[in-house]
């Protein structure tokens, strides 16, 4: 299992819509997240910054992320979410959220 942390800005005028949307994530999107070997997924919000965390239990992260990106329900969800977000310009090429380095962990 590998832990991932990521960050993106939330456009402040979309905070309410973002919260409402995430209170009822479509089942198809949730199924795809699970099918792509993501567990324990959380998103936190502070001062218009979204912090995401999840645990990846698969063996081919790139393939699972490609599978997720090809899913029609996920594509529809992203089309709704992306205008609400403002990615960091220094994120990795081909990513929307910027990955963070894990600097501490304890169980």
C-alpha positions in Angstrom: 0.0 0.0 0.0 1.2 3.5 -0.9 -0.2 6.7 0.6 -0.7 9.7 -1.7 -1.3 13.3 -0.7 -2.3 16.0 -3.2 -3.3 19.6 -3.3 -5.3 22.0 -5.5 -6.9 25.4 -5.1 -10.7 25.7 -4.9 -12.1 28.8 -6.5 -13.8 30.5 -3.5 -17.0 31.3 -5.3 -17.5 27.5 -5.8 -17.1 26.3 -2.2 -20.8 25.8 -1.6 -21.3 23.9 -4.8 -18.2 21.8 -4.2 -19.4 20.8 -0.7 -22.9 20.0 -2.0 -21.5 17.9 -4.9 -19.3 15.9 -2.6 -22.1 15.2 -0.2 -23.6 13.1 -3.1 -20.8 11.7 -5.3 -22.3 9.6 -8.0 -22.2 5.8 -7.4 -20.4 5.2 -10.7 -17.6 7.5 -9.7 -17.3 5.7 -6.3 -17.2 2.3 -8.0 -14.5 3.4 -10.3 -12.4 4.8 -7.4 -12.7 1.4 -5.7 -12.0 -0.6 -8.9 -8.8 1.5 -9.4 -7.5 0.2 -6.1 -7.9 3.5 -4.1 -9.0 3.1 -0.5 -9.4 5.5 2.4 -9.9 8.5 0.2 -10.5 11.9 1.9 -10.5 15.5 0.8 -10.0 18.3 3.3 -10.6 22.0 2.7 -9.0 25.0 4.3 -8.7 28.6 3.1 -9.7 27.7 -0.5 -7.1 24.9 -0.7 -8.2 21.2 -1.1 -6.0 18.6 0.4 -6.6 15.0 -0.8 -5.3 11.8 0.7 -5.8 8.2 -0.4 -4.1 4.8 -0.1 -3.3 2.9 -3.3 -3.3 -0.9 -2.9 -2.7 -1.9 -6.6 0.4 -2.8 -8.4 0.2 -0.5 -11.5 -0.7 3.0 -10.5 -0.4 4.4 -14.1 -2.7 1.8 -15.5 -5.3 2.3 -12.8 -5.2 6.1 -13.3 -5.6 5.6 -17.1 -8.6 3.3 -16.3 -10.1 5.9 -14.1 -9.6 8.7 -16.7 -11.3 6.5 -19.4 -14.4 5.9 -17.3 -17.4 7.9 -18.6 -18.9 8.6 -15.2 -15.6 9.9 -13.9 -15.2 12.0 -17.0 -18.6 13.6 -16.4 -17.7 14.2 -12.7 -14.4 15.8 -13.6 -16.2 18.1 -16.1 -18.3 19.4 -13.2 -15.4 19.6 -10.7 -12.6 21.1 -12.9 -14.1 24.6 -13.4 -14.3 24.8 -9.6 -10.6 24.1 -9.2 -7.4 26.0 -9.9 -4.4 23.7 -10.3 -1.0 24.7 -9.1 1.2 25.7 -12.1 4.2 23.6 -10.8 2.3 20.3 -10.7 3.6 17.3 -12.6 2.9 17.2 -16.4 -0.3 15.4 -17.1 -1.7 15.8 -13.6 -4.5 18.1 -12.3 -3.8 17.9 -8.6 -0.2 18.5 -7.4 1.2 15.5 -5.5 2.8 16.2 -2.1 5.8 14.5 -0.6 5.1 12.5 2.6 7.5 13.8 5.2 6.2 11.9 8.3 3.9 9.0 9.1 3.2 6.9 12.1 0.7 4.1 12.8 
